[in-house]
Amino acid sequence: MELLGLRTTIYPTDDLVASVKYFNELLGIEPYFDEPFYVGYNVGGYELGIDPNSDTADGTQSYWGVTDAVAAARELLASGAEIVSEVNDTGGGIKVAQFRLPDGNHFGIIENPHFKLS
């Protein structure tokens, strides 16, 4: 599997309003996507997301870029990883999935045909 580099980091939150206020001030920018189910910032071409539906106990989630999420998922499963969340099309051709590696760490992948560095 060829990793294309880190693409996205998602921060879970129990208080979306407070988290958005914090990141607006910290980053000095407004989110490009702001909905009750997800808020996304473009930070130097990378995604910083806030997810009120993720469990804060799971911590921050990072996603590595891949050219084919389905093929990468097969490779991860063959290597002994377990599925945390199946490959899911989140819209616009963007596909994500999360796995638990044999050592217990989470490993996310993202296929994003729109990704371009600033």
C-alpha positions in Angstrom: 0.0 0.0 0.0 1.4 3.4 -1.0 0.7 6.1 1.6 0.4 9.6 0.1 1.0 11.4 3.4 -1.2 12.7 6.1 -4.4 14.4 4.9 -6.9 14.8 7.7 -7.0 15.1 11.5 -10.3 14.9 13.2 -10.9 16.1 16.8 -13.9 14.7 18.6 -15.8 17.1 20.8 -18.7 17.0 23.3 -19.2 20.8 22.8 -19.2 21.7 19.1 -19.9 25.4 19.7 -17.0 25.8 22.2 -14.6 23.8 19.9 -15.5 25.9 16.9 -14.9 29.1 18.9 -11.6 27.8 20.1 -10.3 26.8 16.7 -11.6 30.0 15.0 -9.5 32.0 17.5 -6.5 29.6 17.4 -6.3 29.4 13.6 -7.5 32.9 12.9 -9.8 31.6 10.2 -13.4 30.5 9.8 -14.3 27.0 8.8 -15.0 26.3 5.1 -17.6 23.7 6.1 -19.8 24.3 9.2 -22.7 22.0 9.9 -24.1 20.5 13.1 -22.6 17.1 12.3 -19.1 18.3 11.2 -17.0 21.4 11.0 -13.9 21.5 8.6 -11.0 23.9 8.3 -8.5 24.1 5.4 -5.2 24.6 7.2 -2.4 24.8 4.6 -4.2 22.4 2.3 -4.9 19.9 5.1 -8.2 19.1 6.8 -8.7 19.9 10.4 -12.1 18.6 11.4 -14.2 18.7 14.5 -16.7 15.9 14.9 -19.4 16.0 17.6 -20.4 12.4 16.7 -17.0 10.8 17.6 -16.2 9.6 21.1 -13.7 11.8 22.8 -12.4 8.7 24.6 -11.1 7.5 21.3 -9.0 10.6 20.9 -7.8 12.4 17.8 -8.2 10.5 14.5 -5.7 10.9 11.7 -6.2 9.8 8.1 -3.4 8.8 5.6 -4.0 9.5 2.0 -4.4 6.6 -0.4 -5.2 6.3 -4.1 -7.7 3.5 -3.6 -9.4 3.1 -0.2 -11.0 -0.3 -1.0 -7.6 -1.8 -2.1 -5.9 -0.2 0.9 -8.5 -1.7 3.2 -7.9 -5.1 1.8 -4.2 -4.8 2.4 -4.7 -3.6 6.0 -7.1 -6.5 6.7 -4.6 -9.0 5.2 -1.9 -7.5 7.5 -3.9 -8.3 10.6 -5.7 -5.0 11.1 -9.3 -5.0 12.2 -12.1 -2.8 10.9 -13.3 0.0 13.2 -15.3 1.6 10.4 -15.8 0.3 6.9 -14.9 2.2 3.8 -17.5 4.9 3.6 -18.2 7.4 0.8 -18.6 10.7 2.6 -19.6 12.6 -0.5 -17.8 14.0 -3.5 -15.8 10.8 -4.1 -14.1 11.1 -0.7 -13.8 7.7 1.0 -12.6 7.1 4.6 -12.1 4.1 6.8 -10.6 3.4 10.3 -8.8 0.3 11.4 -7.3 -1.1 14.6 -3.7 -2.3 14.1 -2.4 -5.4 15.8 -0.8 -3.2 18.5 -4.1 -1.5 19.3 -3.5 1.8 17.6 -6.1 3.3 15.2 -5.1 3.8 11.6 -7.3 5.9 9.2 -7.2 6.0 5.4 -8.8 8.6 3.1 -9.2 8.6 -0.7 -9.7 12.2 -1.6 -9.7 13.1 -5.3 -9.9 16.8 -4.5 -6.8 17.0 -2.2 -4.4 19.7 -3.3 -1.7 21.3 -1.1 -1.7 25.1 -0.8 
